[in-house]
């Protein structure tokens, strides 16, 4: 099945401008064009766009996404590099999750104890060191 850019924008929850930007940045090298220059998307292109959004939303920079995609469209030796890029990004995301979890625990702690700290402070039971 083929899709227009507006259909893909709706499916991917992106603006047409963003999709054009991704194409301009070399992130959509597989997308076909009509003889009039209109982009023609297929299901696999939407899967690539989903992956691009996933990588971008988890902190990968556009230039690194471009490198990853360039590796994917080349031979097997370069495919190893694309796998390495994804493995490294996965490690980065796992680290971000751990850091975010620590921050969440701090926030939860403050939510539990901050009201009592304020109550103690204003009742004179709170002593600063």
C-alpha positions in Angstrom: 0.0 0.0 0.0 1.3 3.5 -0.7 0.7 6.7 1.2 1.0 10.5 0.6 3.0 12.7 2.9 -0.2 14.0 4.6 -1.4 10.4 5.3 2.0 9.5 6.8 2.0 12.7 8.9 -1.3 11.6 10.4 -0.2 8.0 10.9 3.1 9.1 12.5 1.6 12.0 14.4 4.1 14.3 12.8 3.8 17.5 10.7 4.4 17.3 7.0 7.2 19.9 7.6 9.0 17.4 10.0 8.8 14.6 7.4 10.2 16.9 4.7 12.9 17.9 7.2 13.8 14.3 7.9 14.0 13.7 4.1 16.1 16.8 3.5 18.5 15.6 6.3 19.0 12.3 4.5 16.9 10.2 7.0 14.5 8.9 4.4 16.7 7.6 1.6 14.3 4.7 0.8 11.3 6.9 0.0 10.3 6.8 -3.6 9.2 9.8 -5.7 6.8 10.2 -8.5 8.0 11.7 -11.8 6.6 15.0 -10.4 8.8 14.8 -7.3 6.0 13.8 -4.9 7.1 11.5 -2.1 5.4 8.0 -2.2 5.6 6.2 1.2 5.1 2.5 1.9 4.5 0.6 5.1 8.3 0.0 5.5 8.9 3.8 5.2 6.5 4.4 8.1 8.4 1.8 10.1 11.6 3.7 9.4 9.9 7.0 10.5 8.7 5.3 13.7 12.3 4.2 14.4 13.6 7.7 13.6 11.1 9.2 16.1 12.1 6.6 18.7 15.8 7.3 18.3 15.2 11.1 18.4 12.8 10.9 21.3 15.4 9.0 23.3 18.1 11.6 22.7 19.9 10.5 19.5 21.0 13.5 17.4 19.9 13.8 13.8 23.5 13.5 12.6 23.8 10.2 14.5 20.5 8.9 13.1 21.8 9.8 9.6 25.0 7.8 10.2 22.9 4.9 11.4 20.6 5.0 8.4 23.6 5.3 6.0 25.1 2.2 7.6 21.8 0.3 7.2 21.6 0.9 3.5 25.1 -0.4 2.8 26.8 -3.8 2.8 27.1 -6.3 5.7 30.4 -4.9 7.0 28.7 -1.5 7.6 25.6 -3.3 9.0 27.8 -4.3 11.9 28.4 -0.6 12.5 24.7 0.1 12.5 24.1 -2.6 15.1 26.9 -1.2 17.2 25.3 2.3 17.0 22.0 0.8 18.2 23.6 -1.2 21.0 25.4 1.9 22.2 22.2 4.0 22.0 20.4 1.3 24.0 23.0 1.6 26.7 22.6 5.3 26.8 18.8 5.0 27.1 19.2 2.5 29.9 21.5 4.9 31.7 18.9 7.7 31.2 16.2 5.5 32.6 18.3 4.8 35.7 19.0 8.5 36.2 15.3 9.3 35.7 14.3 6.6 38.2 16.7 8.1 40.8 15.2 11.6 40.2 11.7 10.1 40.5 12.6 8.5 43.8 13.9 11.9 45.1 10.7 13.6 44.0 8.6 10.9 45.7 10.6 11.2 48.9 10.1 15.0 48.9 6.4 14.5 48.3 6.2 12.2 51.3 8.3 14.3 53.7 8.2 17.9 52.5 4.8 18.7 54.1 6.0 17.5 57.5 9.3 19.5 57.1 7.3 22.6 56.4 5.0 21.9 59.3 8.0 21.4 61.6 9.7 24.5 60.3 6.8 26.8 60.9 5.9 25.3 64.3 9.5 25.8 65.5 10.4 22.1 65.6 12.7 22.4 62.6 16.4 23.1 63.3 18.8 24.0 60.5 22.4 22.8 60.9 
